Amino acid sequence: MKILVTGGTGYIGSHTVVQLIQQGYEVVILDNLFNSKIEVLDKIQKITRTKPIFYKVDLLDYEGVSQIFEKHKIEGVIHFAGLKAVGESVQIPLTYYNNNITGTLNLLRIMQEYGCKTLIFSSSATVYGMNNKSPLVETMPKDSTSPYGATKNMIEDILEDVYVADNNWRIVLLRYFNPIGAHESTLIGENPNGIPNNLLPYVALVAKKKLEYLNIFGDDYDTIDGTGVRDYIHVVDLSNGHIKALDYAVKNKGIETINLGTGTGTSVLQIVEAFEKASGRKIEYKMMPRRAGDVATCYAEASKAKKLLNWEATKNIDDMCRDSWNFIKNIE
């Protein structure tokens, strides 16, 4: 079965490509390399002994995407591609709406044209907004606190409408929480272009003495130590969830929304402590005021994934921090 992975050289995409190849799928990657690096293809090849077909194409390039479907009999799509920085989305909302929404609409039109109706969509826990209380359940009302979150919400709504109009689609919306960690080979992991948006790359930069200290936003939340609590999930567990979702979609027409998380919350200070243990280095930090839009606690109710996909997270915070450090410590 030939699967198109949009954003397949990115952090989660590359780990998912590795697992797809190891499970016997043929993989075609589409990526514009905006937030990833071409060298990832060689690393995927080292891990799997297979170099996936790659196209440097942007989803906004309708003709370029169409040509991929023309050349290859794509039977399913895992859709990661999109801009994803919450803060940046507030500053340049039109760019986010155009890129994430228009790109997805192009993809869906082309899939429909070529009779490809199996889609796994990379959604996010941001769709739960500020007002739902953890653990977050798939049936809770949706909201958004940023243009980035709004694009995820809109795409979910679009996909619901696509299925209502044509019940032959097989769609799984995966709402995932906070991916960290890296592949055990240490060849692939989170290595964003430019300034990191996520916690772990920042922590790692402090551990490597590239930054003097970590800013922690808020120490007065109603949590175990006053810092924000999130559901951190190992990227290998997360990518395995996409394989399980694809296996499910191939067998079942319909649309399902499924959380991918551990079901356990971990505070920022607990992450810092675990990373100090993994790296053997002191992580200096400074407490800063809360950021607008941050919730105190956010973690998943993850039983639906176990029931429908036979999936659950297997790795703990120590595993995540160890694998992150083993990857990051060798990067210049």
Buried (B, 14 or more C-beta within 10 A) or exposed (E): BBBBBBBBBBBBBBBBBBBBBEEEBBBBBBBBBBBBBEEBBEBBBEBBEBEBBBBEBBBEBBEBBBBBBEEBEBBBBBBBBBBBBBEBBBEBBEEBBBBBBEBBBBBBEBBBEBEBBBBBBBBBBBBBBEEBEBBBBBEBEBBBBBBBBBBBBBBBEBBBEBBEEEEEBBBBBBBBBBBBBBBEBBBBBBBBEEEBBBBBBBBBBBBBEEBEEBEBBBBEBEBEEBBBBBBBBBBBBBBBBBBBBBBBBEEEBEBBBBBBBBBBBBBBBBBBBBBBBBBEBEBEBEEEEEEEBBBBBBBBBBBBBEEBBEBBBEBBBEBBBBBBBBBBBEEE
